[in-house]
Structures are given as C-alpha cells and as structure tokens.
Amino acid sequence: MAFVRHRGRRQAKSSVAGGDPRFWDGLVEVWAREEGIEEKLRNRPDWRLIQRYIHPPARLLEAGCGYAKWVWFLQQQGFEAYGIDFSEAAISQSCARWPELRLERGLIQDMPYEDSFFDAIVSFGAIEHMEAGPQAMLAEMRRVLAPGGVLYCTVPCYSIFRRAGPGWLAEFLECNPVIRSLRHLPPEVEFWQYRWTPREYADILDAAGFDVIDIRPVPPAEKPFGQRAATLQRRIVAWINRCWPWFMPHMMAGICRKPKAGAAADSPL
C-alpha cells in the first residue's frame, strides 16, 4: 500500500515520536486519574458495535491496551480478556490497580501467544502509529486469531472534512516545508500517525488476509444528561455526525473476520 506522504504527519507534542513507548509512558498518570471508567466505556459507540459481533465468554485480546481500562471493562462483561502493550509504565500500573488481569508487555507485531489463541481482538487507535505501516501488526493479529474470529480495530479517518475543509488547511500549514522554514522550524515534522479513507482502510484489511464485514465511522461519545452541558460547537459537531456520519469522524472502525471455510461473513461470534 502506497501511503500519501503528508497524510497523518504532524508535529508530535513530545521529543519522542508516537512509535516510542516513552511517549505513552508520559500519559499513564493521566489515564490513572480517570474516574467512572465503566460508565464511560458503556456509553462509547465502540461498545455498541463490539456487542453486535463479539459475545462473552469469548477469549478476547486488546492489542495496544495502554492503561488496560478496556481489558478490565471487558472482563467485567464476562469475556476472558487479555491485554498487551509496549509501555512498561502502562502495564506495571495497570497490574498494580487490577492484579487479576491477564496483561503482557510486548509488541503487537511480535506477540507471545500461540497461533489461533484468541476468539476475537479489539484495538483502539494503535496500528496507525508505525511509520513502516500497519502490515506487520495486522499479520500478527491474524496469526493469533482463530479461524472465524473477529477483529475490531479503529484508526483515524481521513474524512471529507479533512480532505477538503479546514482540516486539510491546518495540515497543510503545519506540514508544508516552505511555511515551516518561514516559521524557523525543521522542514520535516515528526511522524505521528497515518489516516486513511474508508476505502483505503478496507483495502489494507483485505490485503492483510481478513474478510471485511464493515467499515463504520465512530462518533465521539455523547455526554449523558446531568453532566456538564456541551458547548455550542460540540452540539453542532454532534448534529453533523448524526446527519452525515462520514463527513468529519475522527476515527473509524474496521470490523473483519479471519477466513473460515463455510462461515457466514456477517454472523456474530
């Protein structure tokens, strides 16, 4: 897959790039202070989609689990949940808070699990952070996924808004070498992540050997009544997401299955 050079490239907010675990180590303290995890995840659009295709007591892996809040939540819902992440700080603090969880420190592209070990895999915003591309991570996910197993994997969406609207302009101003030189910045920004169109993402999953069930936009979770009222801007964005789901989603979910002879492509696990 040929990646567009500028796509997903912007200046990182750290001296280390997104593919370095030290970048994510710095976020652990923020994650650890998060409260109301179960309510927040239960209200996430991701959870509503996951429930359609993956059912407990499936053996399920979160690839790139970070602080492991999803691993903990899925364990509460009756799954046999596992998690893997390359951040030592994230794994150690997660184990300290939830010692009962099955967590491993390691790379998604080189996981310590047997072939076909998992019934399902979920991954939230992880595979786009490798500058070499997501192929090695997807190949390893396919290896440890059982035939017929489901992969739910979210990545940033190169939406209509980003391609043609203010999002494109902001990216151009940030990444253009001439403009960066006028700002006395290095000509190249640090790699942070890729963004793909829905068609590109479907082709990536297909090339990795998965049967694509669906590509879905993932809108931001709406705050339930009783919490802080949304700003006018957030209300407008929420209205746009409801009316035109593919216009400006930040993330999209790829839902696919490792091929299994005789299995229906859209049947839930």
C-alpha positions as CSV (number, residue, x, y, z in Angstrom):
1,M,0.0,0.0,0.0
2,A,1.5,3.3,-1.0
3,F,1.0,5.9,1.7
4,V,0.4,9.5,0.9
5,R,3.5,11.3,2.3
6,H,1.8,14.2,4.2
7,R,-1.1,12.2,5.5
8,G,-1.0,11.7,9.2
9,R,2.2,13.6,9.6
10,R,2.2,16.5,12.1
11,Q,4.5,17.7,14.8
12,A,4.3,15.5,17.8
13,K,3.8,17.1,21.2
14,S,6.9,15.3,22.5
15,S,10.5,15.0,21.7
16,V,9.9,11.3,21.1
17,A,7.6,10.0,18.3
18,G,4.4,8.1,18.6
19,G,6.1,4.8,17.9
20,D,8.3,5.1,21.0
21,P,6.9,3.7,24.3
22,R,8.4,6.7,26.3
23,F,5.8,8.9,24.7
24,W,2.9,6.8,26.0
25,D,4.6,6.4,29.4
26,G,4.0,10.1,29.9
27,L,0.3,9.6,29.6
28,V,-0.1,6.9,32.2
29,E,-0.6,9.3,35.1
30,V,-3.4,11.0,33.2
31,W,-5.1,7.6,32.4
32,A,-4.6,6.5,36.0
33,R,-6.6,9.5,37.3
34,E,-9.6,8.8,35.1
35,E,-12.8,8.1,37.0
36,G,-16.1,6.5,36.1
37,I,-14.4,4.1,33.6
38,E,-17.3,1.6,33.4
39,E,-19.9,4.2,32.7
40,K,-17.8,6.0,30.1
41,L,-16.9,2.8,28.2
42,R,-20.5,1.5,28.4
43,N,-21.6,4.8,26.6
44,R,-18.9,4.6,23.9
45,P,-20.1,3.9,20.4
46,D,-17.3,1.3,20.2
47,W,-19.0,-0.8,22.8
48,R,-22.3,-0.8,21.0
49,L,-20.6,-2.0,17.8
50,I,-18.4,-4.6,19.6
51,Q,-21.5,-6.2,21.2
52,R,-23.0,-6.8,17.7
53,Y,-20.1,-9.1,16.7
54,I,-18.4,-10.4,19.8
55,H,-20.1,-12.2,22.7
56,P,-18.9,-13.5,26.0
57,P,-17.3,-15.7,27.1
58,A,-15.0,-15.3,24.1
59,R,-11.3,-15.2,24.7
60,L,-10.5,-11.7,23.7
61,L,-7.3,-9.6,23.3
62,E,-6.9,-5.9,23.4
63,A,-3.9,-5.1,21.2
64,G,-2.3,-1.9,22.4
65,C,-4.2,-1.8,25.7
66,G,-2.5,1.2,27.3
67,Y,-3.8,1.6,30.9
68,A,-6.0,-1.6,30.3
69,K,-9.3,0.1,31.1
70,W,-10.9,-1.8,28.2
71,V,-9.4,-5.1,29.4
72,W,-10.9,-4.5,32.8
73,F,-14.2,-3.5,31.4
74,L,-14.5,-6.5,29.0
75,Q,-13.5,-8.8,31.9
76,Q,-16.5,-7.4,33.8
77,Q,-18.8,-8.1,30.9
78,G,-17.9,-11.8,31.0
79,F,-15.1,-12.1,28.4
80,E,-11.8,-13.9,29.0
81,A,-9.9,-10.7,28.4
82,Y,-6.2,-10.2,27.8
83,G,-4.1,-7.1,27.0
84,I,-0.7,-6.3,25.5
85,D,1.1,-3.0,25.3
86,F,4.7,-1.9,24.8
87,S,4.6,0.7,27.6
88,E,6.2,-0.6,30.7
89,A,4.6,2.1,32.8
90,A,1.2,1.4,31.5
91,I,1.4,-2.3,32.1
92,S,3.0,-2.0,35.6
93,Q,0.4,0.5,36.8
94,S,-2.4,-1.5,35.3
95,C,-1.2,-4.6,37.1
96,A,-1.0,-2.7,40.3
97,R,-4.5,-1.5,40.1
98,W,-6.1,-4.7,38.6
99,P,-3.8,-7.6,39.6
100,E,-6.3,-10.1,38.3
101,L,-6.0,-9.0,34.7
102,R,-4.0,-11.0,32.1
103,L,-1.6,-8.4,30.8
104,E,1.7,-8.7,28.9
105,R,4.3,-6.1,28.0
106,G,5.2,-6.6,24.3
107,L,4.9,-5.5,20.7
108,I,1.8,-6.1,18.7
109,Q,3.9,-7.1,15.7
110,D,5.6,-9.8,17.9
111,M,3.1,-11.2,20.4
112,P,3.9,-14.1,22.8
113,Y,0.7,-16.0,22.1
114,E,0.2,-19.3,20.3
115,D,-1.4,-19.4,16.8
116,S,-5.2,-19.1,16.8
117,F,-5.2,-18.4,20.5
118,F,-8.0,-15.8,20.6
119,D,-11.6,-15.8,19.5
120,A,-11.5,-12.0,19.0
121,I,-9.2,-9.0,19.0
122,V,-10.0,-5.3,19.7
123,S,-7.6,-2.5,19.1
124,F,-8.3,1.2,19.6
125,G,-6.0,3.7,17.7
126,A,-2.8,1.6,17.7
127,I,-1.9,0.3,14.3
128,E,-1.6,3.7,12.7
129,H,1.4,4.8,14.8
130,M,4.1,2.7,13.0
131,E,5.8,4.7,10.2
132,A,6.5,1.4,8.3
133,G,2.8,0.9,8.1
134,P,0.3,-1.5,9.8
135,Q,1.1,-4.6,7.8
136,A,3.3,-6.4,10.4
137,M,0.8,-5.7,13.3
138,L,-2.2,-6.9,11.2
139,A,-0.3,-10.1,10.2
140,E,0.5,-10.9,13.8
141,M,-3.1,-10.2,14.8
142,R,-4.3,-12.6,12.1
143,R,-1.8,-15.3,13.3
144,V,-3.1,-15.3,16.9
145,L,-6.8,-15.0,15.9
146,A,-8.7,-18.3,15.5
147,P,-10.3,-19.1,12.1
148,G,-13.6,-17.3,12.0
149,G,-12.5,-14.9,14.8
150,V,-13.4,-11.2,14.7
151,L,-11.1,-8.2,14.6
152,Y,-12.5,-4.8,15.7
153,C,-9.8,-2.2,15.0
154,T,-10.2,1.6,15.0
155,V,-7.9,4.0,13.2
156,P,-8.0,7.8,12.3
157,C,-10.3,8.6,9.4
158,Y,-9.1,10.8,6.5
159,S,-12.6,12.2,6.3
160,I,-14.3,14.5,3.8
161,F,-13.7,17.4,6.2
162,R,-10.0,16.7,6.5
163,R,-9.6,16.2,2.7
164,A,-11.5,19.3,1.6
165,G,-12.2,21.6,4.6
166,P,-10.3,23.4,7.4
167,G,-8.7,20.2,8.5
168,W,-6.8,20.0,5.2
169,L,-5.7,23.6,5.5
170,A,-4.4,23.1,9.1
171,E,-2.5,20.1,8.0
172,F,-1.0,22.0,5.0
173,L,0.1,24.9,7.2
174,E,1.7,22.5,9.7
175,C,3.5,20.2,7.2
176,N,4.4,22.4,4.2
177,P,8.3,22.7,4.2
178,V,8.3,26.3,2.9
179,I,5.9,27.5,5.6
180,R,7.9,25.6,8.2
181,S,11.1,27.3,7.1
182,L,9.4,30.7,7.4
183,R,8.5,29.8,11.0
184,H,12.1,28.7,11.6
185,L,11.1,25.1,12.1
186,P,12.8,21.9,10.7
187,P,11.4,21.1,7.2
188,E,10.2,17.7,8.3
189,V,7.7,17.1,11.1
190,E,8.0,14.0,13.3
191,F,5.9,11.1,12.2
192,W,2.8,10.7,14.4
193,Q,0.2,8.6,12.7
194,Y,-1.5,7.7,9.4
195,R,-5.0,8.5,8.5
196,W,-6.9,6.6,5.8
197,T,-10.1,6.9,3.8
198,P,-12.7,4.2,4.4
199,R,-11.8,2.6,1.0
200,E,-8.1,2.6,1.8
201,Y,-8.6,1.1,5.2
202,A,-10.8,-1.7,3.7
203,D,-8.1,-2.4,1.2
204,I,-5.5,-2.6,3.9
205,L,-7.5,-5.1,5.9
206,D,-8.3,-7.1,2.8
207,A,-4.6,-7.2,1.8
208,A,-3.8,-8.5,5.4
209,G,-6.0,-11.5,4.7
210,F,-9.2,-10.6,6.5
211,D,-12.7,-10.7,5.3
212,V,-14.0,-7.2,5.8
213,I,-17.5,-7.2,7.3
214,D,-17.9,-3.4,7.7
215,I,-16.1,-0.1,8.0
216,R,-18.0,2.2,10.3
217,P,-17.5,5.8,11.4
218,V,-17.0,6.1,15.2
219,P,-18.5,9.4,16.5
220,P,-17.4,10.8,19.9
221,A,-19.3,9.5,22.9
222,E,-22.1,11.9,23.8
223,K,-22.2,13.1,27.4
224,P,-25.3,11.7,29.2
225,F,-27.8,14.2,30.7
226,G,-26.7,15.5,34.1
227,Q,-23.1,16.0,33.2
228,R,-21.6,19.3,32.1
229,A,-23.6,20.8,29.2
230,A,-21.9,20.6,25.8
231,T,-20.7,23.8,24.2
232,L,-22.4,25.1,21.1
233,Q,-19.5,23.8,19.0
234,R,-19.9,20.3,20.4
235,R,-23.6,20.4,19.8
236,I,-23.1,21.4,16.2
237,V,-20.5,18.6,15.7
238,A,-22.8,16.1,17.3
239,W,-25.6,17.2,14.9
240,I,-23.3,16.9,11.9
241,N,-22.2,13.4,13.0
242,R,-25.8,12.3,13.3
243,C,-26.9,13.7,9.9
244,W,-23.7,12.9,7.9
245,P,-21.7,10.2,9.7
246,W,-18.8,10.2,7.2
247,F,-18.4,13.9,6.9
248,M,-16.0,14.5,9.8
249,P,-15.4,11.4,12.0
250,H,-12.1,11.5,13.8
251,M,-12.0,7.6,14.0
252,M,-13.4,4.7,12.1
253,A,-13.8,1.0,12.9
254,G,-12.8,-1.8,10.7
255,I,-14.8,-5.0,11.6
256,C,-13.5,-8.1,9.9
257,R,-13.0,-11.8,10.3
258,K,-10.2,-14.3,9.8
259,P,-11.5,-16.5,7.0
260,K,-13.1,-19.8,7.9
261,A,-14.4,-22.2,5.3
262,G,-18.2,-22.3,5.4
263,A,-18.7,-19.5,7.9
264,A,-21.1,-16.6,7.2
265,A,-19.1,-13.4,7.0
266,D,-21.6,-11.3,9.0
267,S,-22.7,-13.7,11.7
268,P,-21.8,-12.7,15.3
269,L,-19.2,-14.7,17.2
